[in-house]
């Protein structure tokens, strides 16, 4: 197993959608555009005061009237305007950051690899075939509408109950997912947009967390 890096670099962003670029060899490369234009440090955690080292990132503008008084005081202490989204990233070099410091797209160089974390699309309540990829029963004469039913789910005597983790119907999607080792194709510092090769978890407009890759470098 690869050893996790002690120093993490991270940015919060909003998934804008997919586009396409061509590399130097003329090959088509699908990319996902992420807006990272309003990242700022809202707090710095230290071993002495908090028991661990981390930085808190803020992203996205929000009307100050919609922020609670405790959070308004938190942002005022950092000397920043209120932010809509907050996330903590543990890093051993947290002391090198200061509250109120702005982070831009230049944090990730072209060609570097990142791990992207987001919330997958919610699919609602789904059956076993859609949720787990079960094979359906044959649609022939006499099947009596059993094609998409899951079938038996437990034994009558041993253990006479349904075991935990049984793959059954239920809510599908809307889970936290991390895709590792995605390549940064380009970083537009002026407009605050990063182009990442491939697809990212979550819907268009969803919030994603970019961190420097912990594997494969």
C-alpha positions as CSV (number, residue, x, y, z in Angstrom):
1,X,0.0,0.0,0.0
2,X,1.3,3.4,-0.9
3,X,2.2,5.7,2.0
4,X,-0.1,8.7,2.3
5,X,1.6,12.0,1.9
6,X,1.9,14.2,5.0
7,X,1.5,17.5,3.1
8,X,-1.7,17.8,1.2
9,X,-2.6,20.5,-1.2
10,X,-6.3,21.1,-1.8
11,X,-8.9,23.3,-3.5
12,X,-12.7,23.3,-3.4
13,X,-14.5,23.8,-6.7
14,X,-17.7,23.6,-8.7
15,X,-18.1,21.2,-11.5
16,X,-18.9,23.2,-14.6
17,X,-19.3,20.3,-17.1
18,X,-17.3,18.5,-19.7
19,X,-15.4,19.8,-22.7
20,X,-12.7,18.6,-25.1
21,X,-9.2,19.5,-26.0
22,X,-6.5,18.2,-28.3
23,X,-3.0,17.3,-27.1
24,X,0.3,17.9,-28.9
25,X,-0.1,14.7,-30.9
26,X,-3.5,15.7,-32.1
27,X,-5.4,13.2,-30.1
28,X,-8.8,14.1,-28.6
29,X,-8.8,14.4,-24.8
30,X,-12.1,14.7,-22.8
31,X,-11.8,17.0,-19.8
32,X,-14.0,18.2,-17.0
33,X,-13.9,22.0,-16.1
34,X,-13.8,22.9,-12.5
35,X,-14.3,26.5,-11.1
36,X,-11.9,27.1,-8.2
37,X,-12.0,30.9,-8.2
38,X,-13.0,31.8,-4.7
39,X,-10.9,29.6,-2.4
40,X,-9.7,31.1,0.8
41,X,-8.2,29.9,4.1
42,X,-10.8,30.4,6.9
43,X,-9.0,28.7,9.8
44,X,-5.7,27.0,10.6
45,X,-5.6,24.1,13.1
46,X,-2.4,23.3,15.0
47,X,-1.2,20.5,17.2
48,X,-0.9,22.8,20.2
49,X,-4.4,24.3,20.1
50,X,-6.5,21.6,18.4
51,X,-4.5,18.3,18.7
52,X,-4.0,18.0,14.9
53,X,-2.7,20.0,11.9
54,X,-5.2,21.0,9.3
55,X,-6.4,24.0,7.2
56,X,-10.1,24.9,6.6
57,X,-11.0,26.0,3.1
58,X,-13.9,28.2,2.2
59,X,-15.5,28.4,-1.3
60,X,-18.5,30.1,-2.9
61,X,-20.1,33.4,-2.1
62,X,-23.2,33.7,0.1
63,X,-25.3,36.6,1.3
64,X,-24.1,37.6,4.8
65,X,-27.7,37.8,6.0
66,X,-28.0,34.0,5.5
67,X,-25.1,33.2,7.8
68,X,-25.7,32.4,11.5
69,X,-24.0,34.7,14.1
70,X,-21.5,32.1,15.2
71,X,-20.4,31.5,11.6
72,X,-20.4,35.2,10.9
73,X,-18.0,35.7,13.9
74,X,-15.9,32.8,12.6
75,X,-15.5,34.5,9.2
76,X,-14.9,37.9,10.7
77,X,-12.0,36.4,12.8
78,X,-10.4,35.1,9.7
79,X,-10.9,38.5,8.0
80,X,-12.9,37.0,5.0
81,X,-16.3,37.4,3.6
82,X,-18.8,34.6,4.4
83,X,-18.4,31.4,2.3
84,X,-21.0,28.9,1.3
85,X,-18.9,25.7,1.5
86,X,-16.3,24.7,4.1
87,X,-14.0,21.7,4.3
88,X,-11.0,20.7,6.4
89,X,-7.9,19.2,4.9
90,X,-5.3,17.6,7.2
91,X,-1.7,18.6,6.4
92,X,1.5,18.7,8.3
93,X,2.5,22.0,6.9
94,X,-0.6,23.8,8.1
95,X,1.6,26.5,9.8
96,X,2.7,27.7,6.4
97,X,-0.9,29.0,5.8
98,X,-2.6,32.0,7.3
99,X,-6.3,32.8,7.8
100,X,-7.5,35.0,5.0
101,X,-5.0,33.7,2.5
102,X,-6.4,33.2,-1.0
103,X,-5.6,30.0,-3.0
104,X,-5.7,30.0,-6.8
105,X,-5.6,27.5,-9.6
106,X,-1.8,27.8,-9.8
107,X,-1.6,25.5,-6.8
108,X,-1.8,22.6,-9.3
109,X,0.6,22.6,-12.2
110,X,-0.2,21.3,-15.7
111,X,0.5,17.5,-15.8
112,X,0.2,16.9,-12.1
113,X,-2.1,14.3,-10.7
114,X,-5.0,14.9,-8.2
115,X,-7.6,12.9,-6.3
116,X,-11.1,14.3,-6.7
117,X,-13.8,13.7,-4.1
118,X,-17.5,14.5,-4.8
119,X,-21.1,13.3,-4.2
120,X,-22.4,11.0,-6.9
121,X,-25.7,11.6,-8.6
122,X,-28.8,10.4,-6.7
123,X,-30.9,7.8,-8.5
124,X,-33.7,7.5,-6.0
125,X,-35.1,4.1,-5.0
126,X,-33.9,1.4,-7.3
127,X,-34.4,-2.3,-7.6
128,X,-31.7,-5.0,-7.4
129,X,-31.2,-5.1,-11.2
130,X,-30.4,-1.4,-11.6
131,X,-28.7,-1.0,-8.2
132,X,-26.5,-4.1,-8.2
133,X,-26.6,-5.4,-11.8
134,X,-28.5,-8.6,-11.0
135,X,-29.5,-10.8,-14.0
136,X,-33.2,-10.7,-14.7
137,X,-35.3,-13.9,-15.1
138,X,-36.2,-15.0,-18.7
139,X,-39.2,-13.2,-20.2
140,X,-41.1,-16.3,-21.4
141,X,-44.6,-17.7,-21.3
142,X,-45.4,-18.6,-17.7
143,X,-42.8,-16.4,-16.0
144,X,-45.7,-14.6,-14.2
145,X,-43.9,-11.2,-14.0
146,X,-40.9,-12.5,-12.0
147,X,-38.4,-11.1,-14.4
148,X,-37.1,-8.3,-12.2
149,X,-37.8,-9.7,-8.7
150,X,-34.8,-10.5,-6.5
151,X,-35.8,-14.0,-5.5
152,X,-35.0,-15.6,-2.2
153,X,-33.2,-13.4,0.4
154,X,-32.7,-15.8,3.4
155,X,-32.9,-19.2,4.9
156,X,-35.8,-20.4,7.1
157,X,-33.8,-22.0,9.9
158,X,-30.1,-21.2,9.4
159,X,-29.7,-18.3,10.2
160,X,-33.4,-17.5,9.9
161,X,-32.7,-13.9,9.3
162,X,-31.3,-11.6,6.6
163,X,-27.6,-11.1,6.9
164,X,-26.3,-7.5,7.0
165,X,-25.0,-6.2,3.7
166,X,-27.5,-8.2,1.7
167,X,-27.7,-6.6,-1.8
168,X,-31.4,-5.6,-2.0
169,X,-33.5,-2.8,-3.3
170,X,-32.9,0.6,-1.8
171,X,-31.7,4.2,-2.4
172,X,-29.1,4.3,-5.1
173,X,-26.4,7.0,-5.5
174,X,-25.7,10.2,-3.6
175,X,-22.6,8.7,-2.0
176,X,-19.2,10.2,-1.4
177,X,-16.8,8.9,-4.0
178,X,-13.1,9.6,-4.7
179,X,-11.5,9.1,-8.1
180,X,-7.7,8.9,-7.9
181,X,-4.8,9.9,-10.1
182,X,-6.6,12.2,-12.5
183,X,-4.3,14.4,-14.6
184,X,-4.5,18.2,-14.7
185,X,-4.6,19.2,-18.4
186,X,-4.5,23.0,-17.9
187,X,-4.9,25.6,-15.1
188,X,-6.4,28.9,-16.0
189,X,-5.2,31.1,-13.1
190,X,-6.8,34.3,-14.5
191,X,-10.3,32.8,-14.8
192,X,-9.9,30.3,-11.9
193,X,-10.7,27.2,-14.0
194,X,-8.9,23.9,-14.0
195,X,-9.4,21.3,-16.8
196,X,-9.0,17.7,-15.6
197,X,-8.7,14.7,-17.9
198,X,-11.7,12.3,-17.6
199,X,-15.0,12.4,-15.6
200,X,-15.5,13.5,-12.1
201,X,-18.1,12.2,-9.5
202,X,-21.3,14.2,-9.1
203,X,-23.7,16.2,-11.3
204,X,-23.0,19.4,-13.2
205,X,-22.8,22.2,-10.6
206,X,-21.8,19.8,-7.8
207,X,-19.0,20.7,-5.3
208,X,-15.8,18.7,-5.6
209,X,-12.6,18.6,-3.6
210,X,-9.3,18.5,-5.4
211,X,-6.2,17.1,-3.5
212,X,-2.7,16.2,-4.7
213,X,-2.6,12.5,-5.5
214,X,-1.4,10.1,-2.8
215,X,-0.5,7.3,-5.2
216,X,1.3,6.8,-8.4
217,X,3.7,9.8,-8.3
